[in-house]
Amino acid sequence: MDSGICRITGSDVNHIGNVLRMKRGERVLLSTGEKEDPVEYLCEIDEIRSEEVTARILDLMKNARELPSDLYLFQAIPKGDRFETVIEKSVELGVHQIIPVLSARTIVKLDEKRSEKKTVRWNALALSAAKQSKRSFIPEVAGPVRWEEALKLAASLDRILVPYENAEGIRHTERVLEHLRPGESIGIFIGPEGGFEEREIAQLSEAGAEVITLGHRILRTDTAAITTLSLLMYALEKQQP
């Protein structure tokens, strides 16, 4: 951006010109995709060329689409395409970062080459979901980490929540949600198809995690992630003016 002009390059050029079929004079909302720049730029398209789109900035607006807390999803990698669904929906729900985890009962096995290829695809999905939901920030999908590394990463967060099928007391879940505060960093650990081992739950509890229930039914791993993030989104957004 310079002198009130936005210059758009890369894949967004094709998206604007050929997918959305936008024309000169139409208005578009732009953002940098950086957490440190929570601003939307209302722009009017000036010119569409094969490698660049230029647009004049008409107005700046503080973006209110981002949650007041950073949510870190530690998702044990499910089999099939379920993880792609988790990425798409969690980005729509406001997640800050997604960390794929190889827990004890994770079925999926990834070597280094496959991990790198998957991570590239996962981040492309996150980018697409961020655009669709008009996020001003593009969440990152990290490379897969082993259980011990996940625990180390979560240690620096303000809170850790763990939905667990053996937990009881929906009132406890309700109290936990009521005590969330804007500005906190919150980690959410979601188990694989076979759930967490009791040893893993014990390790999380020792790290200060709060074990919660999502109800009496056993949810699939992707459903559990989406449900937990939905509850957190509601609890945090209702505190905003």
Backbone hydrogen bonds, N-H to C=O, Kabsch-Sander energy under -0.5 kcal/mol:
donor,donor_aa,acceptor,acceptor_aa,energy
2,D,5,I,-2.3
5,I,2,D,-1.7
6,C,55,A,-3.4
8,I,6,C,-0.6
8,I,53,V,-3.4
12,D,9,T,-0.7
13,V,10,G,-1.5
14,N,10,G,-0.6
15,H,11,S,-1.9
16,I,12,D,-2.6
17,G,13,V,-2.6
18,N,14,N,-2.8
19,V,14,N,-1.5
20,L,15,H,-3.1
22,M,16,I,-2.6
25,G,45,I,-2.6
26,E,23,K,-2.0
28,V,43,C,-2.4
30,L,41,Y,-2.3
33,G,136,S,-0.8
37,D,34,E,-1.4
39,V,37,D,-2.2
40,E,61,M,-3.4
41,Y,30,L,-3.3
42,L,40,E,-0.6
42,L,59,D,-2.5
43,C,28,V,-2.8
43,C,41,Y,-0.7
44,E,56,R,-2.4
45,I,26,E,-3.0
46,D,54,T,-2.9
47,E,54,T,-1.8
49,R,47,E,-0.5
49,R,52,E,-2.8
53,V,8,I,-2.4
54,T,47,E,-2.5
55,A,6,C,-2.2
56,R,44,E,-2.6
57,I,4,G,-2.9
58,L,42,L,-3.5
59,D,42,L,-1.5
61,M,40,E,-2.6
63,N,38,P,-2.6
70,D,184,E,-0.9
71,L,69,S,-0.6
72,Y,70,D,-0.5
72,Y,186,I,-3.3
73,L,71,L,-0.6
73,L,97,Q,-2.6
74,F,72,Y,-0.7
74,F,188,I,-3.2
75,Q,73,L,-1.0
75,Q,99,I,-1.4
76,A,74,F,-0.6
76,A,190,I,-2.6
77,I,101,V,-2.0
82,R,79,K,-1.1
85,T,81,D,-1.4
86,V,82,R,-2.2
87,I,83,F,-2.4
88,E,84,E,-2.3
89,K,85,T,-2.6
90,S,86,V,-2.6
91,V,87,I,-2.1
92,E,88,E,-1.7
93,L,89,K,-1.7
94,G,91,V,-1.1
95,V,90,S,-2.5
96,H,71,L,-2.8
97,Q,71,L,-1.6
98,I,140,E,-2.5
99,I,73,L,-3.4
101,V,75,Q,-2.7
102,L,145,V,-2.6
103,S,101,V,-0.9
106,T,103,S,-1.3
108,V,77,I,-0.6
115,S,111,D,-2.6
116,E,112,E,-2.2
117,K,113,K,-2.0
118,K,114,R,-2.7
119,T,115,S,-2.6
120,V,116,E,-1.8
121,R,117,K,-1.7
122,W,118,K,-3.0
123,N,119,T,-2.2
124,A,120,V,-1.6
125,L,121,R,-2.1
126,A,122,W,-2.0
127,L,123,N,-2.2
128,S,124,A,-2.1
129,A,125,L,-2.4
130,A,126,A,-2.3
131,K,127,L,-2.0
132,Q,128,S,-2.3
133,S,129,A,-2.1
134,K,131,K,-1.2
135,R,130,A,-2.9
138,I,33,G,-1.7
140,E,96,H,-0.9
142,A,98,I,-2.6
142,A,140,E,-0.6
145,V,100,P,-2.5
147,W,102,L,-1.1
150,A,146,R,-2.1
151,L,147,W,-2.1
152,K,148,E,-1.7
153,L,149,E,-2.4
154,A,150,A,-2.1
155,A,151,L,-1.1
156,S,153,L,-0.8
157,L,154,A,-1.8
158,D,185,S,-0.7
159,R,185,S,-2.0
161,L,187,G,-3.2
162,V,210,E,-2.4
164,Y,212,I,-2.3
167,A,164,Y,-1.7
172,H,169,G,-0.7
173,T,169,G,-1.2
174,E,170,I,-2.2
175,R,171,R,-2.3
176,V,172,H,-2.4
177,L,173,T,-2.2
178,E,174,E,-2.0
179,H,175,R,-1.3
180,L,177,L,-1.2
183,G,68,P,-1.5
184,E,181,R,-1.8
186,I,70,D,-2.8
186,I,184,E,-0.5
187,G,159,R,-2.8
188,I,72,Y,-2.9
189,F,161,L,-2.4
190,I,74,F,-2.7
190,I,188,I,-0.6
195,G,192,P,-1.8
201,I,197,E,-2.0
202,A,198,E,-2.4
203,Q,199,R,-2.1
204,L,200,E,-2.3
205,S,201,I,-2.5
206,E,202,A,-2.3
207,A,203,Q,-1.3
208,G,205,S,-1.6
209,A,204,L,-2.6
210,E,160,I,-3.1
211,V,209,A,-0.6
212,I,162,V,-2.1
219,L,217,R,-0.7
224,A,220,R,-2.7
225,A,221,T,-1.8
226,I,222,D,-2.0
227,T,223,T,-2.7
228,T,224,A,-2.4
229,L,225,A,-2.3
230,S,226,I,-2.0
231,L,227,T,-2.2
232,L,228,T,-2.3
233,M,229,L,-2.7
234,Y,230,S,-2.2
235,A,231,L,-2.5
236,L,232,L,-2.5
237,E,233,M,-2.6
238,K,234,Y,-2.0
239,Q,236,L,-1.0
240,Q,237,E,-1.1
